[in-house]
Amino acid sequence: MKNINQRVVEFRDQLVLHPTFSEVSHKLVNSIYGCMEQPILAVMGPPGVGKTSLVRHVLSQVMQTELHAMQSDKEYIPIVGARVPAPETRAFPWKDCYYTMIEALFDPAVRAGVHFRDYKTKAQQRSLGFEFPTEKYLGRGTKQTLYRHFLRILEHRKPKAIILDEAHHFVYGVRDVADRMQLLANRLKSMADEIGSTKLVLVGTYNMHSCLEATSQGTRRLKIIEFPRYQYPDLHDASDPFMISLCSFDDMLCDYLEFSPLDHAEEIYRGCLGCIGILKSWFERSLELAGEKKITLDTFRDSKMKEWHLTKAMGEILDGEAYMSSLVLSNETLWQKFAPRAKQSKIRNKSNSRPFQAKPRAFKRGFGRE
């Protein structure tokens, strides 16, 4: 018999595969291996939809694909995942961000914490198994030093993509300041250009769009992949994506549930807003609350997210979906200003409709003769 902690940890580590998750992960992997015309990939979705689980799944999938190449080249890392640090002030902590990415690239200088003077010796490099010079002790280096070191590590590791989770933290550091937002967008654009054949994948909420589209140069290099929530389910359709997701949860928790989630699909949808990440957290709280017993319907309802949390998330989701809808709508008024159609001049009524033919009346017999 498993205890409470074992139940929760086992459920937390399980990946819930559902139709939208599989579709978005397939698009993202194909885009990572695609052409370099759009080196910035932005995966945007509502909070609690499962973006962090998507990052873990894509990292594992690419690692498995590149396993043979990694065995032949011990220094090759095909893909790197890191989390963007949350800003404590109005300025974004670029130094912490660079340091996090350097750590994700498994740089021995970071892990060993050695000074660059000691690190330059061949004996130290051999002991670390990584012959690569650093300019300064990384923990105290400036952000420019860390960034240059980050670029050099990329040349050595040659990853196909760097995935930055929680990328909406970029926006939180410069919110409501148009000039600083544009500077941030230019910084991301320059980073995508300088990292060469490595793609920059930004994963976050819909709030990222205010940063990514601050400049036209950035939008030209940008590809947006939406990770949407599920729409209101058809309760009588077994092929409905949300109903399929509930079946997955029912199979995963069949030994711990006293009720069938399919029988309460409408109530569950209203409690998770169609976001599978929110639903998984809901079931996780129910497991903790139930303890050694099975999850009853009352226990499940007591573990539901508070209404004001749902209301706040609902407003953010609707704003983000309105933005995504605006991407496919054509602005005819703006287009008319950009490329106005030439006004067609009105054809004047002429007495002679056939200008290259003589007027028949002018040559009547006797006309014009004395």
ABEGO torsion letter per residue (X at the ends): XBBAAAAAAAAAABBBBBAAAAAAAAAAAAAAABBAABABBBBBBBBGAGAAAAAAAAAAAAAAAAAAAAAABAABBABBBBBBBBBABABBBAAAAAAAAAAAAGBAAAAAGBBAAAAABAAAAAAAGBBBBBABBAAABBAAAAAAAAAAAAAAAGBABBBBBGAAAAAAAABGBAAAAAAAAAAAAAAAAAAEABBBBBBBBAAAAAAAAABAAAAAABBBBBBBBBBBBBAABAABAAAAAAAAAAAAAAAABABBAAAAAAAAAAAAGGBAAAAAAAAAAAAAAAEABBBBAAAAAAABBBAAAAAAAAAAAAAAAAAAAAAABBBAAAAAAABBBBBBBBBBBBABABAABBBAAAABBGBGBX
